[in-house]
Each structure stands twice: as C-alpha cells, then as structure tokens.
Amino acid sequence: MLLLGIDVGTSSIKVSVVDGATQQTIAAAQYPDAERDIISLQSGWAEQSPEQWWGDVKEAIKKVNQSGKYYTKDIGAIGISYQMHGLVLLDKAGNVLRNSIIWCDSRAVPYGEKAFREMGEEYCLGRLLNSPGNFTAAKLAWVKEQEPELFEKIDKMMLPGDFIAQRFTGQITTTPSALSEGIFWDFSENQVSQKLMQQFSFSNDTIPDIQPVFSDHGHLTKEIADELSLKEGIPVTYKAGDQPNNALSLNVFEPGDVAATAGTSGVIYGVSDELTYDLQSRVNGFAHVNHQPDLTRVGILLCINGTGILNRWIRNLSGNVSYAQLNEMAATVRPGSDGLVMLPFGNGAERMLNNKIVDAHLQNIDLNKHTIAHLVRAAQEGIAFAFRYGLDIMRNNGMQPAVIKAGKTNMFLSPVFTEAFVNATHVPVELYDCDGSVGAALGAGIGAGYYRQPAEAFQKRQPLSVVQPTQAALYDELYGAWKVELEQKLNLAPLILQEA
C-alpha cells in the first residue's frame, strides 16, 4: 500500500508518498517554494487563510504526482499533520467564516487568564492539564466577544487538520488529541469539559464528532479525487497536531521517550504515563496520539515561539541567501560569537516565559568586529540556549531525557545549531531522515490497519547519526551569560494580563 502524508505547516505544505512495506519515501514535494507570510493586522496577532492552506495542499499533491515515481491510484490512505492550536470556523454551508487565528497569536491571553482564575487553577491544571492561555478555546472566546455577529454564524469550530480532512471528505470530525490541544478536553471525565463550555458560553453543537486519532475520518469525494488524480473513496485515517505527529514520526510513543523539532517554532516533546502539569503552566500536556482512557499517554510539550522564524528573519536581511549558506557562515565563527548575544523571542508572548512578550534582542554589538556571520551564529546559539532554558523547566517537572530524537531538517540541518543544542542541554541527539509529512503517512498506515501495532511502522527506520555533547563546559559558560541577558529583559517585559 502507498500512503500519502500531508504536513500543514506555517510556512508551507509538505507532502510525501511512502511505501508502506519498505517504509521508505518514494516522492516528496513542498508548496509553495517561498514561505507563506503570517498576517499580522495588529501587534501580537497572527492569522492565515484556511482556504490558502487547502489550495496549497492541492497544489503540493499535484506537484508530487508529477514526479511520475508511482501510480497515483495505488495510494490507499491519507494522514494529516497540522500546525497546532489554530482556530478554524465554518458555517452550516461549510464556508470559512474568517482567517484562522493561529498558534502564535497572543490576543486571546487575557481571555484564557480570566478563565484560569474563574474556573480555578486546581480544576484547569488537574483536569485540563493547562491554563486556557491563548489556546484554541480562548481564541474562540475572543471571537465571541469581539465579533459577535460572526460568532452567531458558526456551525462548527475545528483545528486546522480537521478542516483539511473536511475538504477532502465533506465530513467533519475531531479527536481527543485535537481537543486537548485546544484546552477543551477534561482528562478526568474523558470528554469535552462542560465546565469550560459553560465558562465561555459555548454550545456543544459546535464541537465536531469525536473520533480516535487512528480511525476513519471520512473518504475522498469523487470531485476531489478527480481533481487530484487519486482514487475515490480513499480514507483519511490519521490526524494529529504537528508536535504529536513529529513524535510519532520518530517512534516516540512510550514514557520517557523525547523528541525535538526546530522549525518556525521550537519544541521539545516528551511522553508521560501520568497526568502531570507545570504549576505555572509554562509547559503543556496534551493527549498523545496513542492516549486512551485506560492507557495514559500525555505529550509534555515545551514550545518556543521564536526559533526558526528568527533564522528566516536573518536570511531575509542577508539578501535571501540559502539556509545552507547561512549555516556555512555560522561555522566560520567561534562558539560564543565573539561576545554577540541574541535573544530569539520575537514572535509573540512566550508561554515558557509566563506569557511575557520579551521580543528579540541583539546584545553587545562591536561594529569593528562583528559581521553577518557573527549574527547568524549568535542567532543559532540563542535558539539553542532557549531550548536549554525550557528543558530545565521540564526537568524540574520530572522529564529527564537520556537522548532526544529529531528529524534532520530545519534548524537541525545546521551543524552549529546541533552542536550548540547538544552541548547546552547536555543531551545527545539522534538524527533521523524524516519530517512531518512522512510521519503523517506512517500514521495513515497505522490508522488504516496496515500496521497492526504502531511500532511496526518504524521497524526499518534507523538514525542517520548520533551527535554527542563534547563541549558542555564551554556552552554552560556561554549559556550563563545568555541567561543573564534574558533575566534582565524578563524584569522589564510586559505580562499580558489585562482584563478580557
């Protein structure tokens, strides 16, 4: 069986066709070639068009089909990975009502904080595992208050992957994993939180039918099948947020397993068999792809909004040289960037920094010494140090990784970043040839029953390399100086706590 995996990212759509038997990628494509912009109508806002995603998904599939490396009608199942926490709203006719308010949008923080106080910290942390923060439920609360006429037209609210599946099949479903990332899910009751729905005066009718992650989420309509040269009736058998899916793609399913990714945002994601939470809600717990009522599997997620987006910003400043060229430039500079220090937090409120907006900062510039190469290296080291800061929070909450798995993609393509990451965190990294679209394809195989157990989908996938920390003492010193700069900015940074 051939498996089609789709990764709905912030910057582009990636698709892969994987041979289920060999677990190898036959063909892959990305669309568009240039990175999609984030719409920011006000400071702290971040939106994208769901219809743009759908158009890009179709173009990416047409592009990969043009490879001629497989017979398109042999594709037997579809899996979808998607950017987490986004809010998509449809009316009864299936029309999109507004742009999606995406993961890094900060406008809903006051609504989430107010609900956190009024619902009670014990309830939110003990049963939702999180403060509502600026997650999907709080975003919907913002729409309810700020756009009441539009709110009245809502038939279904959904996550981005639910929307893409709906466009494929005409059916609307969601999953406990998706609802938990939106902070709708009560882990104690194993259902949508009625207390949260009452808190925000939401109707249960707006929640789509709830299905397991690995299940039948509908079948490809004839119209879409014909347009994409696929077989009518192909099932969508898997949907997961990008970070649970990244963990799946790296065979991270069991307690103690840890994955990392460094795309537009940066994430460390570990699996726990306990309903654990951070008292300050700086890291978050969501239902992992294999979570069941009788088998607790919670993904503990640290998210740093400002990571790869900083690398992209520097690339734009440097005249749009390739990322490979940026990495080569960074490698010409010694560790520590000759004293140049970069704080990468320029993409909205940072959850791990207690929802403060710190912004990005470049410190200690010497106009006679520092070059663009220093700037590139300082940025990559600053991103790695942000990971160390967040991992220390996770360690204080019981996560003690012996090894971290990551796909050799995005920031992990840079030897400088990878070196800084392993030495700053003191944890070796296993690098794999995989990405979100490959993980989505393998997830589709699990959901379709092609693999009897999840582990079978990864039997033939081995790490490309293992990077060990060899300069931990040096990077400890560099991290200490970086942390001093961060703490000074934290003392001055605003906290988004105004009343909703």
N, C-alpha and C positions, 0 to 999 in steps of 0.2 A: 504494500500500500504506500502511495505517496501522500505526504502530509504537508499542508500549507499553513505556515505560521506568519502572523501579521503583528508587527510591533508599532503601535500608535504612539510615537514619541512627540516631544515638544517641538523638536526642530525638523523632523521629517518622519516619513513612514518607511519602515524596512520590512521586506517580505523574504521568506526563504521557503524553498521546496526541499523537503527532507525525505530520503528513502527510509521508510520505517524499518526495513530489515537490517540495513547496514548502519543506520543512524547517522549517515553522512549527508551533508548538504549537496544537493545536485545543482542548484542555481539560487542566486540571491540578487535582490535589486533594492534600490533606495529611490524614493521620490519625495520631494524634488531634490535636485542636486544641491541647490543652495538652501540654507537653513531658513525655515519659516520664522517670521517675526512673531513676537508676543505683542498683542495690542494692549497698550497701557494708557487709558484715557485720563487717568489721574495717578499721582504718585502712590505706589503700593498696590495698584490694580494690575491684573494680568488676565487677559482673555484670549481665546482663539475661537475660530468658527468651526463648529461640528461638521457643517456641510463641506468646508475646506478639507477637513480630515477625510471625509468619505470620498471626495473627489480624488484626493491624493492616494488613498487606499486602492481605488480602482486603477489609477494610472500606474501604481507600483506593480500591481498584479499583471497588467498588460505588458509592462516592461520586462518582468521576469519570464513571462510566457514567450516573449520574443527571443529568448536565449536559444530556443529550439532543442534544449537538452532533455526534454521529457514530453510525453504525450499528456496534454492538459486534462484529458478526460480520465486519466489514471489517479488524479487527486481524489482521495477518499474521505478526508476530514479536514476541518479548519479549526485552528486555535488562534486566540486573540490575546495579546498583551497590550496594556494601555497605560498612559500616564495617570497616576492615582489622584484621587480626591476631587477631580473635576466635576462640575455640575452641568448636566445636560437636561433641558426641559422640552417636552413635546406636548402639543395639544392633541385633541381627540382625532384629528386627521393625520397625525404623525408629523406635523410640521414643527421645525425647530423654532422656539419662541424667542431666543436670544443667544448671543455668543456664550460659549461655555466660560464660566468663572473657573480658572484652572488652579492647579496645586499651589503655585507660589503667590497667589493673590492674598493680600493682607486685610482687605476691607471688612471681613466678617469677624475679625478677632474680638471686637467689643461684644458682639452677639454671643460668641462662644464663651467668653469670660463671664458675662452676665448669667448665662445658663449654668455655668460651672458653680457659681456662687449660690444661685437659687435652687438648683437641683441637689446641691450638696457634694462636696468633694468626695465623701465616702462612697456615695452612690456612683458618681461618674468614674472614679478610679477603680472601685471594686467591681463594677458590673459592666461598664463600657470600656474599661482599661485606659481611658484617656479623658482629658478635658475636651469638650467640643471644639475649643480653639477656633482655628479658621478652616476647619474641615467642611465636608460637603453639607452636613446638616446646618451648620452656622451660615454657610453661603446661601442656602435656601431661605433661612430666616431673614437674611439681608434683602433678598428679592421680595419676600412677603411684605416687608415694611417700606422698602424704597420704591418698589414697582408693583403696587397692589393691583392695578388693572391687568398687568401681565400675569401676576400670580393667579388670578381668578381663572385664567385660560389653561392652566396646567392640567394635563391629564396624567402624565407620568414623569417622574424625575428619575434620572438614572446616572450611572457612571459612564465615562467615555467608551469603555469596551462594550457595555450594554447597548449603547447607541449604534456602534458599528455592526454588532450582531443583528440588531433590528433592521438595519438597512440591507443586510444580506438575506434575511429570512422573513421579514414582515412581522416577526414575533418579538415580544419584549419580555425578557427575563432578567433577573439579577441573582446574586449569590450571597451567602453569609459573609464571605470574604470581602466582597464589594461593599456590602452594607456596614461591615465593621470598619472599613477604611473611611467611610463617611460618618462614622460615630453614630450610627443608627442601631447597632446590634447590642442586645443585652446578653452577655455570655452566661449569666446565671440562669436565665429563662430560656436560652437558645431560641430567641425570636427578636423581632423588632422591638426596641424599647418603647413601651407605651408611655412611660414617664417622659421621655424625650419628646415623643409626638405630641403629648399634651402640653409640655412646656412651650413648644413653638406653635401650638395650634395647627399642626399638620394633619391632613386626612390620611388614613391608612390606604385609601384607594390610590394615592399617588405612588405607592410602592409597587413595582412590578412583581410578577410571580417569582417566587424564590426557588432556585434550583441548586443542587450541589455544583461545585466548580467543575468537576468532571462529570458531565451529563449532556443530554440532548437539549441544546438551546435553540432548536429550530433548524429548518432545512432551506438550502439555497433556492430562491424562487427562479422560475423559468426566465423571467425578464433579466435578472442579474446574471444568471448562468450564461445566457446567450451573449450578453454584452461582454463578459469576461472569458468566453470560450471554455467555460467549465461545465461540469455535468450537473444537470438539475437534480435537486434533492440532496446534495452533499450536506452532511450535518455539521453544525458548529458545535463542537464537543468540549470546548475548554475556553474559559475567560478568566483572566487574572490581572491584577494590577502589575505594573512593571517590576516592582521590587519583589513581591512573592514569586513572580514569574522568573526573574533573574535568579532567585534562589533555586527554583525548580530546575532551571537550565544547567545549574552547577551541581545537581544532585544533593541539594541541601534540604533535607526533609525531617531529620531527627534531632532531638535535643542536643545542644552543643555544637551543631553544625552552624557555620557562619559564612556569609557571602558578602561581597562588596561590589559596588559599581560607582563609577565616576563619570557620568555623562553631564547633562546640563546641571543637574543636582548631584550631590554625593550621598551615598547611602552605605551604612553597614547594617546587615540584616541577619539576626541570629534566631534560631528556633528554640523555644522553651516548651516544656510539658507542664508548666504552671501558669495560672492566670496572674502574672506579675505586672507591676506598673511602677513607674517612677513617681515619687511623691510630688515632684514639681512638674510632671508631665512633659519633661524635656525630650524623652524618647517615648515611643508609642508602641502599643501592642495591637496587632490585628490578627484575624483568623488566617492562618496559613492555608495553602491550597489543599492540604490533607487534613485540616482540622475537622473533627467530628464530635457530636455530642458526647460520645463515650471514649474519645481519643483526643486529648487536649494537645493541640499543636499551634502555638501562638508565635507569630513572627514579631520579634522585638526589633523595631526599626529606628535607627538614628538617621535623620535627614538633614543635610546641609544644603540650603538653597543655592548658596553662592559657591560653585565649584567650576565645572566645565564652562559655565556661562562667562566666567572671568577669562578663561583661556580663549574663548571666542572673541571677547571684547578686545583682548590684546592682539589677536590675529587681525581683527578689523583695523586696529590702529596701525599695524605694521604693513598695511597695504595688501591685505588678504593673501599673504604667503600661505603655503600649505601648513597643516598641523605638523607634518613630518619635518618641515624646515624649522618650525618653532622648536621642536624637540631637539634638533641638531644644534640650534643656537643655545638652548639652555645647557647643553652638555659642554659648551666651551667655557662655562663659568664654574668656579669652585663652589662647593657646598657653603651655604650662608650668603651667597650672592654679594660678597664684599660689603656686608652690613645692611643691604637693602632689605626691607621687611614689607610684606604685603599681607593685609587682612582681606579675605575674599568675600566678605559678607555684603554684597551689593545687590541682592535680589529679593528684597522684601524682609519681613520680620522673620527672625530665626528662632525656630521652636527650641532648639537646644540652648539658646541664649535667653530663655524665658520670654520669648516673643518680642525681644527688643530689636529695633532697627539700628544696626551698627554702621551699615554702609561699608563700602570697600575703601581701604586706606593704603597709601604707599608712604612709607616712613624712611627717613634717613637718606634722602637723595643727595648724592655728591655729583654735581654737574660736571666735574672734571674726571670722574672715574666711571660712573655708571652708564651703561649702554642699553639698547633694546634687549640684548641677550641677558643682561642682569635682570631686567624687568620680567622677562619670560621665566627665568629660573626662580625669582622671588615669588612669582605667582604660583608656580607649581609646588614650591616648598610650602607656601602659605596654605594652599589647599590641603596638602598632606598634614600640616600641623592642625588644621581644623578637624581632620579625621581623628587625630590623636586626642584632641580636646573632647570630642564626642565619645570616643571609645572609652576614655576614663570615666565618663558618666555611666556608660553601660557596664563597666567593670564594677563600679560602686553598686550597681543593681544586680550583680551576680553573674554577668556574662564574662567568661574568661576564655577567649578563643586561643587554641593552640596553633591553629592555622586558619587563614582566611582564603576562600576561593574567589576568583574573579575571572571574568572574561578578558582576554587580551584585546581590548577595544577601548575607544575613547581615551581617557587620561592614562589608562594602563598600557597604552602603546608607547608612552614616554618612559625611557629608562630612568630619567631624572626623577620624575614623579614617583615611579615604582620604588626606586631606591629610597627616596625620602619617606614614602609611606611605610615601608617595612622597618626602616631604622627608627622612625619617630614612634611607631606603635609597638616595636619590639616583637612583631608577629610575622612569621614567614607567609608569603603569598603563593598559592598555586594558581598559575595562569592557564586558562583553557581557551580553545578555539570555539567560541560560542557567542551568541548575542541573544537579544530578547526574541527575535523572530524565530530563531532555531528552538529556543525554549518553548515558544508557543506551539510550534509544530509538534514537538515531542509531547507536550501536554495534550494536544489533539489526539495523538495516538493512544495516550492513557485513557482519555475520555471516551474514545471510540471502542475501547476494549481490545485494541490491537496488542497492547502490553497488559498482561494480567496484573502486574504489580508495578508501581512507579519505578522501582529500581531497575526493572528490565529495560527501560528506555535509555539507560546510561551505561549498560554493560560494556559497550565498545568505545566509550569516550574516556580518554586519558589526558592528564595535564600536559601542556606543551613544555612547561618549565616550572621550577620552584625557585623563588627568589628569597634568599635568607638575609636577615639583618647582619651586617658586618661592621657598621659604624654607629652603633646605638649610642655610645657615649657622646660622640660629636653631635649627633642630632638631638640628644637630650639637652645639650647646652644651647643649641640653636632654637629649640622649641621653648626653652625657658625665656629667652629674650623675646620671642614672638608672643608668648603668653602675657608678658608684662605689658606690651603694647595693646593687646586685646583688652586686658583688665582696665587699663586707663580709659579706653573708649567705652567699655561697658558702664563705667561710672557716670558717663555723660550721655549715654544713649537713651532716647525716649522709650517708654513702655506703652504699648497700645492698650490702654485700659479705660478710655473714655466711655461713658455710658452709651449703650445702644439705644 
